[in-house]
């Protein structure tokens, strides 16, 4: 099974306000996007980030060859417990996630 980083152009994480963060998965073409769309299980992403699957919002954007995932931040941005104020390091966890063809 291919890893997500093997079929994508870029993985990016960013703030979506002080209470949410967003993960963007950029694919180089439609075939790669379809592989990600079909092989990336939302439940696997939720487990990876230790969030309840029902709190994870997923957007499959065909026109841009992008899959976008948004979830609540574990701590409020800028609070004393926040270790990544810009949420930039969250994408690295996705890189090794294996796609499940036919998932």
C-alpha positions in Angstrom: 0.0 0.0 0.0 1.5 3.4 -0.9 2.1 6.0 1.7 0.3 9.3 1.3 3.6 11.2 0.7 4.3 8.9 -2.3 1.2 10.0 -4.3 0.9 13.7 -3.3 2.7 16.9 -4.2 2.4 18.5 -0.9 0.9 18.1 2.6 0.2 21.3 4.5 -1.3 22.1 7.9 -2.5 25.5 9.0 -4.7 27.4 11.4 -8.4 27.6 10.7 -9.0 30.0 13.5 -8.0 29.7 17.2 -10.1 26.5 17.7 -9.6 24.6 14.4 -6.8 23.4 12.2 -6.8 22.3 8.6 -4.8 19.7 6.7 -4.5 20.1 3.0 -3.5 17.2 0.7 -2.4 18.4 -2.8 -2.3 15.9 -5.6 -0.4 16.4 -8.9 -3.2 15.0 -11.1 -6.7 13.6 -11.1 -5.5 9.9 -10.9 -3.5 10.7 -7.7 -6.4 12.6 -6.3 -8.8 9.7 -6.9 -6.3 7.4 -5.2 -6.2 9.6 -2.2 -10.0 10.2 -2.2 -10.7 6.5 -2.4 -7.8 5.2 -0.3 -7.7 7.7 2.6 -10.0 6.6 5.3 -11.3 9.4 7.5 -11.3 7.0 10.5 -7.6 6.4 10.0 -6.9 10.2 10.0 -9.0 10.6 13.1 -7.2 7.8 14.9 -3.8 9.3 13.9 -4.7 12.6 15.4 -6.6 11.1 18.3 -9.8 12.9 17.6 -13.4 11.5 17.3 -14.2 10.7 13.7 -17.4 12.7 13.9 -15.5 15.9 14.7 -13.3 15.6 11.5 -14.7 17.5 8.5 -13.6 16.3 5.1 -13.8 18.0 1.8 -12.9 16.2 -1.5 -12.3 19.1 -4.0 -12.0 17.6 -7.4 -11.5 20.8 -9.3 -8.3 21.5 -7.4 -7.1 17.9 -6.8 -7.2 18.6 -3.1 -8.5 16.7 -0.1 -9.0 19.0 2.9 -9.5 17.9 6.5 -10.4 20.2 9.4 -10.6 19.3 13.1 -10.7 21.0 16.4 -7.4 22.0 17.8 -6.5 20.1 21.0 -5.7 23.4 22.7 -6.7 26.9 21.9 -4.2 28.7 19.6 -1.7 30.8 21.7 -2.7 29.3 25.0 0.1 28.2 27.4 -0.4 24.5 26.4 -0.2 25.3 22.6 3.1 23.8 21.3 2.5 24.8 17.6 0.8 28.1 17.4 0.6 28.1 13.6 -0.3 24.4 13.3 2.4 24.0 10.7 3.8 20.7 12.1 0.6 18.7 12.0 1.0 17.7 8.3 4.1 15.6 9.0 2.0 12.9 10.7 0.1 12.3 7.5 3.1 11.6 5.4 3.5 8.0 6.5 -0.2 7.1 6.5 -0.9 4.3 4.1 -3.7 4.5 1.6 -6.1 1.6 1.5 -7.2 0.9 -2.1 -10.9 0.2 -2.2 -11.4 1.6 1.3 
